[in-house]
Amino acid sequence: MAAAKLIGWGARVLYLGPAFGLTPHRNATAVLAVGLDAPLEVADDPADRATDYRAARSVLILPNSLHHLRIERGRMAFLYVDPLGRDLKALIARMTNVTPRALCSADASPGSARPCSFRK
């Protein structure tokens, strides 16, 4: 696997590389997470250890939202954006499939998965 890369410009940072394998947590920024080689899994209720996970190719995690991603294999892209900037508004406008906790797509087949977005 290629070395991880971190690229910053303006109020954005892009990480390309393997997943971090983190426990449920919150970020101060918004994060667009994309499975580059395979879908990722998003916890329906990250505070519940017995929660269900839904497959998605991408997820938009809003600032200060408790979340947990499960990534079995492959490279990831994490785009961190300013929580008060126009990038976040543009990303939110492109998310699909509203659920009580997230805007999400269960269709994670390669080439057809749509983005999803965590809500607080």
HUGIBEL-V248605 format. One record per pair of residues at least 12 apart in sequence whose ideal C-beta (glycine too) atoms are under 8 Angstrom apart, sorted by sequence separation. I is the first residue (numbers start at 1). J is the second residue. If there is no record, write none. Layout:
<<I J> <I J>>
//
This chain:
<<4 16> <5 17> <41 53> <42 54> <103 115> <104 116> <4 17> <41 54> <42 55> <103 116> <104 117> <3 17> <4 18> <41 55> <42 56> <102 116> <103 117> <2 17> <40 55> <41 56> <102 117> <1 17> <39 55> <40 56> <102 118> <103 119> <1 18> <39 56> <40 57> <42 59> <53 70> <97 114> <101 118> <102 119> <39 57> <40 58> <96 114> <101 119> <24 43> <40 59> <47 66> <96 115> <97 116> <16 36> <46 66> <63 83> <95 115> <96 116> <19 40> <35 56> <46 67> <62 83> <94 115> <95 116> <24 46> <35 57> <46 68> <95 117> <24 47> <34 57> <35 58> <34 58> <43 67> <33 58> <42 67> <43 68> <63 88> <92 117> <32 58> <33 59> <42 68> <43 69> <62 88> <91 117> <32 59> <33 60> <42 69> <43 70> <32 60> <33 61> <41 69> <42 70> <31 60> <32 61> <40 69> <41 70> <30 60> <31 61> <40 70> <41 71> <30 61> <40 71> <41 72> <60 91> <30 62> <60 92> <30 63> <38 71> <27 61> <29 63> <38 72> <28 63> <38 73> <60 95> <27 63> <28 64> <33 69> <35 71> <37 73> <38 74> <40 76> <27 64> <37 74> <26 64> <27 65> <36 74> <37 75> <26 65> <35 74> <36 75> <26 66> <36 76> <25 66> <26 67> <35 76> <36 77> <24 66> <25 67> <34 76> <24 67> <25 68> <33 76> <34 77> <59 102> <60 103> <24 68> <33 77> <34 78> <23 68> <32 77> <33 78> <34 79> <59 104> <22 68> <32 78> <22 69> <31 78> <32 79> <31 79> <56 104> <57 105> <31 80> <32 81> <56 105> <19 69> <21 71> <30 80> <31 81> <54 104> <56 106> <29 80> <30 81> <55 106> <57 108> <67 118> <19 71> <29 81> <30 82> <54 106> <56 108> <27 80> <29 82> <30 83> <55 108> <57 110> <65 118> <29 83> <65 119> <28 83> <58 113> <60 115> <62 117> <65 120> <45 101> <57 113> <59 115> <60 116> <61 117> <62 118> <64 120> <18 75> <19 76> <30 87> <44 101> <56 113> <57 114> <58 115> <59 116> <60 117> <61 118> <62 119> <17 75> <18 76> <30 88> <55 113> <57 115> <58 116> <59 117> <60 118> <62 120> <16 75> <17 76> <32 91> <56 115> <59 118> <16 76> <42 102> <56 116> <15 76> <16 77> <30 91> <15 77> <42 104> <54 116> <14 77> <15 78> <14 78> <15 79> <14 79> <15 80> <13 79> <14 80> <12 79> <13 80> <12 80> <12 81> <39 108> <11 81> <12 82> <11 82> <2 75> <1 75> <11 85> <39 113> <42 116> <12 87> <11 87> <42 118> <32 115>>
//
